[in-house]
Amino acid sequence: MKNVVKKEDFVSKQFLGVDFVVLSIGKDSMVTKMLYKSTDNVPFHQHPNEQSGYVISGKYNLKFGGQEYPLSEGDSYSIPANVEHSITIIEAGEVVDVFTPIRQDYL
């Protein structure tokens, strides 16, 4: 567990070509900050983690459950576990994501 993590100690990672940092890890949840570039592409995928997010900056199209959701600064979302979803980056930016349980592939 990393309950408190100073910004100079953030761990940089990559998933499907997208850069992100692990912000903190609790007993059952994980907080990350996605650093989306305009050239990033996150195709449909699913994982056994509920994913909730908050858009700090940028513009995106999030797809899941047969719907498409345009997102921009200040918007938030929650994707149930095991539900296929994708995100198209319209404008580069940052998104904070919380995963429950912890994403083992992000450690």
Accessible surface in RSA format (square Angstrom, percent):
REM  Atomic radii and reference values for relative SASA: ProtOr
REM  Chains: A
REM  Algorithm: Lee & Richards
REM  Probe-radius: 1.40
REM  Slices: 20
REM RES _ NUM      All-atoms   Total-Side   Main-Chain    Non-polar    All polar
REM                ABS   REL    ABS   REL    ABS   REL    ABS   REL    ABS   REL
RES MET A   1   154.75  80.1  82.78  54.8  71.97 171.3  80.30  68.3  74.45  98.6
RES LYS A   2   105.46  51.4 100.01  61.4   5.45  13.0  69.94  63.0  35.52  37.8
RES ASN A   3   102.98  71.0  76.42  73.9  26.56  64.0  29.58  71.2  73.40  70.9
RES VAL A   4   130.01  85.5 101.81  92.2  28.19  67.9 104.90  91.1  25.11  68.1
RES VAL A   5    32.61  21.5   9.38   8.5  23.23  56.0  12.08  10.5  20.53  55.7
RES LYS A   6   124.77  60.9 121.64  74.6   3.13   7.4  66.24  59.6  58.52  62.3
RES LYS A   7   164.04  80.0 148.91  91.4  15.13  36.0  91.85  82.7  72.18  76.9
RES GLU A   8   130.09  74.7  91.28  69.1  38.81  92.4  64.56 124.9  65.52  53.5
RES ASP A   9    86.48  60.6  72.79  72.4  13.70  32.4  24.32  57.2  62.16  62.0
RES PHE A  10    64.03  32.0  42.92  26.6  21.11  54.9  42.92  26.0  21.11  60.4
RES VAL A  11    61.31  40.3  57.83  52.4   3.48   8.4  61.25  53.2   0.06   0.2
RES SER A  12    91.66  77.5  68.20  91.0  23.46  54.0  40.39  86.0  51.27  71.8
RES LYS A  13    62.46  30.5  50.01  30.7  12.46  29.7  33.31  30.0  29.15  31.0
RES GLN A  14   119.04  66.6  88.03  64.3  31.01  73.8  21.49  45.7  97.55  74.0
RES PHE A  15    46.99  23.5  43.66  27.0   3.33   8.7  46.98  28.5   0.01   0.0
RES LEU A  16    83.26  46.4  51.55  36.9  31.70  79.7  64.53  45.3  18.72  50.4
RES GLY A  17    40.59  50.1   0.00   N/A  40.59  50.1  28.08  77.1  12.51  28.0
RES VAL A  18     0.90   0.6   0.90   0.8   0.00   0.0   0.90   0.8   0.00   0.0
RES ASP A  19    50.77  35.6  50.77  50.5   0.00   0.0  13.12  30.9  37.65  37.5
RES PHE A  20     2.24   1.1   1.62   1.0   0.62   1.6   1.62   1.0   0.62   1.8
RES VAL A  21    14.32   9.4  14.32  13.0   0.00   0.0  14.32  12.4   0.00   0.0
RES VAL A  22    11.16   7.3   8.82   8.0   2.35   5.7   8.82   7.7   2.35   6.4
RES LEU A  23    32.15  17.9  29.91  21.4   2.25   5.6  29.99  21.1   2.16   5.8
RES SER A  24    29.71  25.1  29.08  38.8   0.64   1.5  12.88  27.4  16.83  23.6
RES ILE A  25    22.55  12.8  22.02  16.4   0.53   1.3  22.55  16.2   0.00   0.0
RES GLY A  26    18.23  22.5   0.00   N/A  18.23  22.5  14.23  39.1   3.99   8.9
RES LYS A  27   160.43  78.3 136.58  83.8  23.84  56.8 104.77  94.3  55.65  59.3
RES ASP A  28    78.54  55.0  74.31  74.0   4.23  10.0  25.57  60.2  52.97  52.8
RES SER A  29    40.08  33.9  39.60  52.9   0.48   1.1  11.42  24.3  28.66  40.2
RES MET A  30     0.59   0.3   0.00   0.0   0.59   1.4   0.59   0.5   0.00   0.0
RES VAL A  31    37.76  24.8  37.76  34.2   0.00   0.0  37.76  32.8   0.00   0.0
RES THR A  32     0.00   0.0   0.00   0.0   0.00   0.0   0.00   0.0   0.00   0.0
RES LYS A  33    49.11  24.0  49.11  30.1   0.00   0.0   8.06   7.3  41.05  43.7
RES MET A  34     8.24   4.3   8.24   5.5   0.00   0.0   8.24   7.0   0.00   0.0
RES LEU A  35    53.74  29.9  50.31  36.0   3.43   8.6  51.94  36.5   1.81   4.9
RES TYR A  36    15.17   7.1   9.14   5.2   6.03  15.7   0.04   0.0  15.13  18.7
RES LYS A  37    85.30  41.6  83.72  51.4   1.59   3.8  84.57  76.1   0.74   0.8
RES SER A  38    72.27  61.1  54.29  72.5  17.98  41.4  25.40  54.1  46.88  65.7
RES THR A  39   119.61  85.1  88.04  89.3  31.58  75.3  82.26 110.5  37.35  56.5
RES ASP A  40    17.24  12.1   5.83   5.8  11.41  27.0   4.26  10.0  12.98  12.9
RES ASN A  41    98.28  67.8  88.52  85.5   9.77  23.5  27.80  66.9  70.48  68.1
RES VAL A  42    10.57   7.0   9.44   8.5   1.13   2.7   9.44   8.2   1.13   3.1
RES PRO A  43    65.57  47.8  59.14  53.9   6.43  23.4  65.57  54.1   0.00   0.0
RES PHE A  44   108.09  54.1  86.46  53.5  21.64  56.3  86.46  52.4  21.64  61.9
RES HIS A  45    35.61  19.5  28.37  19.7   7.24  18.5  31.07  32.0   4.54   5.3
RES GLN A  46   102.46  57.3  79.12  57.8  23.35  55.6  20.79  44.3  81.67  61.9
RES HIS A  47    14.49   7.9   9.75   6.8   4.75  12.1  13.56  14.0   0.93   1.1
RES PRO A  48    92.23  67.2  83.87  76.5   8.36  30.4  83.87  69.2   8.36  52.0
RES ASN A  49     6.45   4.4   6.13   5.9   0.32   0.8   0.00   0.0   6.45   6.2
RES GLU A  50    83.03  47.7  82.31  62.3   0.72   1.7  11.83  22.9  71.19  58.1
RES GLN A  51    16.69   9.3  16.69  12.2   0.00   0.0   0.08   0.2  16.62  12.6
RES SER A  52    38.15  32.2  37.39  49.9   0.76   1.7  27.72  59.0  10.43  14.6
RES GLY A  53     6.50   8.0   0.00   N/A   6.50   8.0   3.97  10.9   2.53   5.7
RES TYR A  54   109.34  51.0 108.77  61.9   0.57   1.5  74.14  55.7  35.20  43.4
RES VAL A  55     0.27   0.2   0.23   0.2   0.03   0.1   0.23   0.2   0.03   0.1
RES ILE A  56    65.61  37.3  57.25  42.7   8.36  20.1  58.84  42.4   6.77  18.4
RES SER A  57    40.16  33.9  39.75  53.0   0.41   1.0  31.70  67.5   8.46  11.9
RES GLY A  58     7.86   9.7   0.00   N/A   7.86   9.7   0.06   0.2   7.80  17.5
RES LYS A  59   102.52  50.0 102.52  62.9   0.00   0.0  48.41  43.6  54.11  57.6
RES TYR A  60     2.35   1.1   0.20   0.1   2.16   5.6   0.20   0.1   2.16   2.7
RES ASN A  61    33.19  22.9  32.99  31.9   0.19   0.5   0.33   0.8  32.86  31.8
RES LEU A  62     4.13   2.3   4.13   3.0   0.00   0.0   4.13   2.9   0.00   0.0
RES LYS A  63    71.30  34.8  71.30  43.7   0.00   0.0  18.93  17.0  52.37  55.8
RES PHE A  64    33.20  16.6  30.23  18.7   2.97   7.7  32.51  19.7   0.69   2.0
RES GLY A  65    63.48  78.3   0.00   N/A  63.48  78.3  36.45 100.0  27.02  60.5
RES GLY A  66    86.50 106.7   0.00   N/A  86.50 106.7  45.54 125.0  40.96  91.7
RES GLN A  67   105.44  59.0  98.12  71.7   7.32  17.4  15.35  32.7  90.10  68.3
RES GLU A  68    92.69  53.2  70.43  53.3  22.26  53.0  25.46  49.2  67.23  54.9
RES TYR A  69    83.17  38.8  83.06  47.3   0.11   0.3  61.04  45.9  22.14  27.3
RES PRO A  70   106.20  77.4  91.95  83.8  14.25  51.8  92.41  76.3  13.80  85.8
RES LEU A  71    15.21   8.5  10.93   7.8   4.28  10.8  12.20   8.6   3.01   8.1
RES SER A  72    43.04  36.4  42.91  57.3   0.13   0.3  14.49  30.9  28.55  40.0
RES GLU A  73   129.66  74.4 110.36  83.5  19.30  46.0  28.56  55.2 101.10  82.5
RES GLY A  74    42.57  52.5   0.00   N/A  42.57  52.5  19.24  52.8  23.33  52.3
RES ASP A  75    53.04  37.2  48.50  48.3   4.54  10.7  11.32  26.7  41.72  41.6
RES SER A  76    77.67  65.6  54.14  72.3  23.53  54.2  17.14  36.5  60.53  84.8
RES TYR A  77    26.90  12.6  11.18   6.4  15.72  40.9  21.12  15.9   5.78   7.1
RES SER A  78    60.47  51.1  44.46  59.3  16.02  36.9  34.89  74.3  25.59  35.8
RES ILE A  79     1.05   0.6   1.05   0.8   0.00   0.0   1.05   0.8   0.00   0.0
RES PRO A  80    70.97  51.7  66.44  60.6   4.53  16.5  69.03  57.0   1.93  12.0
RES ALA A  81    40.80  37.5  26.59  41.0  14.20  32.3  26.59  37.4  14.20  37.6
RES ASN A  82    92.05  63.5  75.93  73.4  16.12  38.8  22.69  54.6  69.35  67.0
RES VAL A  83    43.55  28.7  40.01  36.2   3.54   8.5  43.00  37.4   0.55   1.5
RES GLU A  84    97.11  55.8  90.38  68.4   6.73  16.0  21.91  42.4  75.19  61.4
RES HIS A  85     6.79   3.7   6.79   4.7   0.00   0.0   6.53   6.7   0.26   0.3
RES SER A  86     8.88   7.5   8.54  11.4   0.34   0.8   5.23  11.1   3.65   5.1
RES ILE A  87    11.76   6.7  11.24   8.4   0.52   1.3  11.28   8.1   0.48   1.3
RES THR A  88    58.37  41.5  58.02  58.8   0.35   0.8  41.00  55.1  17.36  26.3
RES ILE A  89    12.67   7.2   0.00   0.0  12.67  30.5   0.00   0.0  12.67  34.4
RES ILE A  90    97.16  55.3  71.95  53.6  25.21  60.8  74.07  53.3  23.09  62.7
RES GLU A  91    88.85  51.0  86.10  65.1   2.76   6.6  32.84  63.5  56.02  45.7
RES ALA A  92    50.89  46.8  38.06  58.7  12.83  29.2  38.31  54.0  12.57  33.3
RES GLY A  93    11.55  14.2   0.00   N/A  11.55  14.2  10.00  27.4   1.55   3.5
RES GLU A  94    56.25  32.3  56.25  42.6   0.00   0.0  12.04  23.3  44.20  36.1
RES VAL A  95     0.45   0.3   0.45   0.4   0.00   0.0   0.45   0.4   0.00   0.0
RES VAL A  96    34.90  23.0  34.12  30.9   0.79   1.9  34.12  29.6   0.79   2.1
RES ASP A  97     0.96   0.7   0.96   1.0   0.00   0.0   0.00   0.0   0.96   1.0
RES VAL A  98    54.20  35.7  52.46  47.5   1.74   4.2  52.46  45.6   1.74   4.7
RES PHE A  99     0.93   0.5   0.93   0.6   0.00   0.0   0.93   0.6   0.00   0.0
RES THR A 100    58.39  41.5  55.02  55.8   3.37   8.0  42.49  57.1  15.90  24.0
RES PRO A 101    75.40  54.9  75.40  68.7   0.00   0.0  75.40  62.2   0.00   0.0
RES ILE A 102    26.69  15.2  21.79  16.2   4.90  11.8  21.79  15.7   4.90  13.3
RES ARG A 103     8.30   3.5   6.90   3.5   1.41   3.3   1.57   2.1   6.73   4.1
RES GLN A 104   129.13  72.2 113.36  82.9  15.76  37.5  63.05 134.2  66.08  50.1
RES ASP A 105    94.77  66.4  56.48  56.2  38.29  90.6  50.77 119.5  44.01  43.9
RES TYR A 106     5.82   2.7   5.11   2.9   0.71   1.9   1.65   1.2   4.17   5.1
RES LEU A 107    97.60  54.4  58.28  41.7  39.32  98.9  74.62  52.4  22.98  61.8
END  Absolute sums over single chains surface
CHAIN  1 A     5991.0       4820.7       1170.2       3367.7       2623.2
END  Absolute sums over all chains
TOTAL          5991.0       4820.7       1170.2       3367.7       2623.2
